């Protein structure tokens, strides 16, 4: 069964292949290969079963494909026309389920984008879907304020980030100050400025928070990204808006993921 957009919409001028891999409906997996670019986009069945979320993801597919087309068109103009640029322009957008709770669906994607440089860049995006309201929400919108969110977990966030940075760079933890600074800067890293993911180990409540830090924010590209996973605490629940507190819980054990 054909899912999502029609083949006519998926194909572009000069395409040498545009196919949807066999996946369990109603998920979607699209790979478009042209002489100008290579683009893949996928999302799981759990997301495809929610019509409004499926509509948002299909629109996101179009937005991201439009960007790579725009980038390659500009590169072709600058280069005076290049026959084959697919090895220089590639993007992968693989949405995955973080957790599927009775009232919420949490998704994340590590997006890779190569645009002719020595290596691809990558970053993180998330979708938090409120099933009761049938709409997408920003994770931070569940909290009283950005400042209260940061206050509730800054110390534990900095401790864990510094521990991971020390291990990654093979240095003593004492080489890092108690606070956590951005790469080559005196500015403090604010977890609320990074990508926030809400997850669960009991599949009923949000009981852990993930902070995804892309390369160059906390360390050099070679060190890669950092994934800071913190258990929900009473202080964090106190920072949640009253109408959402029932969705959160302190984990019963230290195993949060």
C-alpha positions in Angstrom: 0.0 0.0 0.0 1.3 3.4 -1.0 1.7 5.7 2.0 2.0 9.5 2.3 2.5 11.7 -0.7 2.1 10.4 -4.2 5.0 9.4 -6.4 4.4 12.5 -8.5 5.0 14.7 -5.6 8.1 12.8 -4.5 9.9 12.7 -7.8 12.0 15.7 -8.8 13.7 16.7 -12.0 16.7 14.5 -12.7 15.7 11.9 -10.1 17.3 8.6 -10.5 15.2 6.9 -7.8 12.5 7.9 -5.3 11.1 5.0 -3.3 9.4 4.2 -0.1 10.9 1.3 1.7 8.6 -1.5 2.9 7.6 -0.6 6.4 4.7 -1.5 8.7 1.8 0.8 7.9 1.1 3.5 8.9 4.8 4.4 9.4 6.7 5.9 6.6 10.2 5.6 5.1 11.2 7.6 2.1 14.5 7.7 0.2 14.9 10.1 -2.7 18.1 9.8 -4.8 18.7 12.4 -7.5 21.8 13.6 -9.3 21.8 16.6 -7.1 21.1 15.2 -3.6 20.3 12.2 -1.5 17.5 12.6 1.0 15.8 10.2 3.4 13.0 10.7 5.9 11.2 8.2 8.1 8.8 8.1 11.0 7.4 5.1 13.0 3.9 3.6 12.9 3.1 5.0 16.4 3.3 8.5 14.9 1.5 7.6 11.7 -1.5 6.3 13.6 -2.2 9.9 14.8 -3.7 11.7 11.8 -2.8 15.3 13.0 0.8 14.2 13.8 1.1 12.4 10.6 0.1 15.5 8.8 2.7 17.5 10.7 5.4 15.0 9.9 4.5 14.9 6.2 4.7 18.7 6.1 8.0 18.6 7.9 9.2 16.2 5.2 8.3 18.7 2.5 10.0 21.6 4.4 13.3 19.7 4.8 13.3 18.4 1.2 12.6 22.0 0.0 15.7 23.2 1.9 18.1 20.6 0.4 16.6 21.4 -3.1 17.2 25.1 -2.5 20.8 24.5 -1.2 21.7 22.3 -4.2 20.1 24.8 -6.7 22.3 27.6 -5.3 25.4 25.4 -5.3 24.8 24.5 -9.0 24.4 28.2 -9.9 27.6 29.1 -8.0 29.5 26.2 -9.6 28.2 27.0 -13.1 26.5 23.6 -13.3 27.8 20.3 -11.9 26.5 17.0 -13.2 26.5 14.9 -10.0 26.4 16.4 -6.6 24.6 13.7 -4.7 27.8 12.7 -2.8 28.0 16.3 -1.5 24.4 16.9 -0.5 22.8 14.3 1.8 20.3 14.5 4.6 18.9 11.9 6.9 15.9 12.5 9.1 15.1 9.3 11.1 12.3 10.0 13.7 12.2 7.4 16.5 9.9 6.8 19.5 11.4 7.9 22.8 8.3 6.8 24.7 4.6 6.2 24.0 2.6 7.1 27.1 -1.2 6.9 27.4 -1.5 10.7 27.0 1.7 11.5 25.2 4.0 10.5 22.4 7.6 11.6 22.6 9.8 11.4 19.4 13.3 12.4 18.6 15.6 12.5 15.6 19.3 12.9 15.1 19.4 14.8 11.8 22.5 14.5 9.6 23.2 17.0 6.9 26.1 17.0 4.5 26.5 20.1 2.3 29.9 19.7 0.7 32.1 20.0 3.7 34.7 17.6 5.1 32.1 15.9 7.3 28.3 16.1 7.9 26.9 18.2 10.6 24.2 16.9 12.8 21.7 18.1 15.4 18.7 17.0 17.3 15.0 17.7 17.0 12.1 16.4 19.1 8.3 16.2 18.9 6.2 16.0 22.0 2.6 15.2 21.1 -0.2 15.9 23.5 -2.8 13.2 22.7 -5.6 14.7 24.7 -5.3 18.1 23.1 -4.3 16.5 19.7 -1.4 19.0 19.2 2.3 19.3 19.3 3.9 21.0 22.4 7.3 22.2 23.2 8.7 20.3 26.2 9.5 23.5 28.0 5.9 24.7 27.7 5.0 22.0 30.3 7.1 24.0 32.9 6.3 27.1 34.8 9.1 29.0 33.1 12.4 28.4 31.4 14.2 29.8 34.5 12.4 27.4 36.9 13.2 24.5 34.6 16.9 25.4 34.6 17.0 26.1 38.4 15.5 22.6 39.1 18.2 20.6 37.3 21.2 22.9 36.7 23.4 21.4 39.4 22.8 17.8 38.4 23.0 18.7 34.7 26.4 20.4 35.2 27.8 17.5 37.3 26.8 14.9 34.7 28.0 16.9 31.7 31.4 17.6 33.4 31.7 13.9 34.2 31.1 12.9 30.6 33.4 15.6 29.3 36.2 14.6 31.6 35.9 10.9 30.5 35.6 11.9 26.8 38.8 14.1 26.9 40.6 11.7 29.3 41.2 14.3 32.0 40.5 14.6 35.6 37.0 15.8 36.6 38.8 18.5 38.6 39.8 20.1 35.3 36.3 21.3 35.0 34.8 23.9 37.2 31.7 23.2 39.3 29.6 25.1 36.7 29.5 24.0 33.1 30.7 26.4 30.5 30.2 26.4 26.8 33.0 25.5 24.5 35.7 28.2 24.5 33.5 30.6 26.3 32.8 32.0 29.8 29.1 31.6 29.1 27.3 29.0 31.2 25.5 26.2 29.3 21.8 26.4 30.0 20.0 23.1 29.7 16.9 25.0 28.6 18.8 26.2 25.5 19.6 22.7 24.4 17.2 20.0 23.0 15.0 18.8 25.8 13.5 15.2 25.6 10.9 13.8 28.0 10.9 10.1 28.5 9.7 7.3 30.8 10.9 4.0 32.2 7.5 2.9 33.4 5.6 3.8 30.2 3.1 5.7 32.3 4.7 8.9 33.5 7.6 11.1 32.4 10.3 10.1 34.9 13.5 11.2 33.1 14.6 14.2 31.2 17.2 14.1 28.5 19.3 17.1 27.4 20.8 16.6 24.0 23.8 18.8 23.2 25.1 19.0 19.7 28.8 19.3 18.7 30.5 22.6 19.4 28.1 23.6 22.2 30.0 21.8 24.9 33.0 20.3 23.2 34.7 20.0 19.8 33.3 18.0 16.9 35.6 15.1 17.5 34.1 14.6 21.0 30.7 14.3 19.4 27.4 15.1 21.1 26.4 14.7 24.7 23.3 13.0 26.0 22.6 14.0 29.6 19.9 11.9 31.2 18.5 13.0 34.5 15.8 11.4 36.7 12.8 13.5 37.5 13.0 14.8 41.1 10.5 16.5 43.4 12.2 19.8 42.5 11.6 19.2 38.9 7.9 18.3 39.4 7.5 21.5 41.4 8.7 23.4 38.3 6.0 21.7 36.2 2.8 23.6 35.5 0.0 22.4 37.7 -2.1 21.1 34.8 0.7 18.8 33.7 2.1 17.5 37.0 0.1 14.3 36.9 2.1 13.3 33.8 5.3 13.3 35.8 6.7 11.0 38.5 9.9 10.4 40.4 11.3 7.0 39.2 11.1 4.1 41.6 14.7 3.2 41.0 17.8 4.8 39.8 17.4 3.2 36.4 15.8 5.9 34.4 16.3 4.6 30.9 
